[in-house]
Amino acid sequence: MGPTDPGVFLDRFEGESRGFWGRGDRWVAWAGTLHEFTIPNAVADDRDDESHALEPSRDRRFVELRRQLRALLGEGAGASDGHGSPRVFGGFSFLAAPQSASSWEGFPSARFVLPRVLLRGGGDGCELRVQRLVAAGGDEDGDGEGEVELDRLVGELERIPVPPRVLVPRASEVLAERNGAEREAWAAAVSAVLEAVRVGELEKAVLARIQDLELDRVPAVGDLVRFLRHENPRAHVFLFDFAPGGTLFGAAPEVLAELRGGRLHATAVAGSAARGDDDETDRRQADALLASKKDRAEHRMTVDEMRDVLTDRVTGLQVADDPRILPLARIQHLESPIEGAVREGEDVLSLVAALHPTPAVCGRPREAALRLIRAREPFARGWYAGPVGWFDVRGEGDFVPALRVGVGYGRRWRLFAGAGIVEGSDPELEWEETALKFEPALRALRAGAAAP
């Protein structure tokens, strides 16, 4: 079909739930709601003690979401045209029972949508699909309304002009620094983690900070996706614009769990450095990152824990012996790919439940890091660093942690960024690292709100 720009598609469905998921030239944009699966905050898990909020055995959200989808579609639901089972798109909050916060209205403990319309893109072009629910024994052909709507949408989308260029904010538009009190609070939080590391209470904790901003105009969702894809081709770009609710978008560098055809793919990403201003400087900084004992040790924590979690769930588990460099627009990371065949009884949700939260987004040991995070972060994480993505009734799916994110309503937005604090961390350097991690969302918002 003609329309190949997901931004045009998303803007066409303003006012309905809509979203985007993709990396590089393989992506899907969706809109409309056939069915919604939601787990409210108050019934997110069956924990007796708040300290167990993230124990996989206590977190019932993943089991409940699987049950809800199977109840709607049946155990073996799948399209007969070779396109696979219908996918539901959404995510989970970082905590099983998250704190309520106005900044996360519309983003409960879990929320997934079975879309009505999808536009899929790949190297061989695009495909537009209209879905509908058919009761058991019902007339699948119906009255042809689906075909009529499909033809109408194709015509509409082909007539909408694609913007001639990606709006890029001026290079001088950088994030304003926080005030002195917030920098002092950050330094105190980092010092608290370092003291806990010194006395052996933990090895690492990931501390986050926020930036609030108000834009001159409401950014177009299509422009947000267009810009994120342009600047972050090697990241997983995602957007969830729920109705009712707000908009969450981001560009995650790592893969928490991708399961297709019984094969798991994941990546451990930890250890960071800024990109260089030219090729020579960039290579020099990449070499320094690879040689950094501190960053290698931090990276090894994530690799080791993911390996430990997956060993009994995956056969032929393959983990790279040494990390490689993952270069992104403003920052580069150490990355180790992880692959294998999942054992019988495992699906993408069971893998996500076991892996989340990795040391890359929480710390190690998990419970000690979580207690410190709760004590030191004066805001609700909501879906920040929680698993977002898609899954189907067969148990396949793709999830990443919600990183480099912005969440907002109209002109008001909140950005999140975090840094792993380990032995040898410096508060000022970690502050600068989080400033770099704010930039993908900030620049996307500035581009999306630029005057047409």
PEWOSUL-V904889 format. One record per run of one state. SS is the DSSP state (a for helix, b for strand, c for the rest). FROM is the first residue (numbers start at 1). TO is the last residue. If there is no record, write none. Layout:
SS_FROM_TO / SS_FROM_TO
This chain:
c_1_5 / a_6_12 / c_13_17 / b_18_23 / c_24_25 / b_26_31 / c_32_34 / b_35_39 / c_40_40 / a_41_43 / c_44_49 / a_50_52 / c_53_60 / a_61_73 / c_74_86 / b_87_92 / c_93_101 / a_102_104 / c_105_109 / b_110_114 / c_115_116 / b_117_122 / c_123_124 / b_125_130 / c_131_144 / a_145_159 / c_160_179 / a_180_198 / c_199_203 / b_204_214 / c_215_220 / a_221_231 / c_232_235 / b_236_241 / c_242_246 / b_247_252 / c_253_256 / b_257_260 / c_261_262 / b_263_274 / c_275_278 / a_279_291 / c_292_292 / a_293_310 / c_311_313 / b_314_319 / c_320_323 / b_324_327 / c_328_330 / b_331_342 / c_343_347 / a_348_355 / c_356_362 / b_363_364 / c_365_365 / a_366_376 / c_377_386 / b_387_392 / c_393_396 / b_397_401 / c_402_404 / b_405_409 / c_410_411 / b_412_421 / c_422_426 / a_427_448 / c_449_452
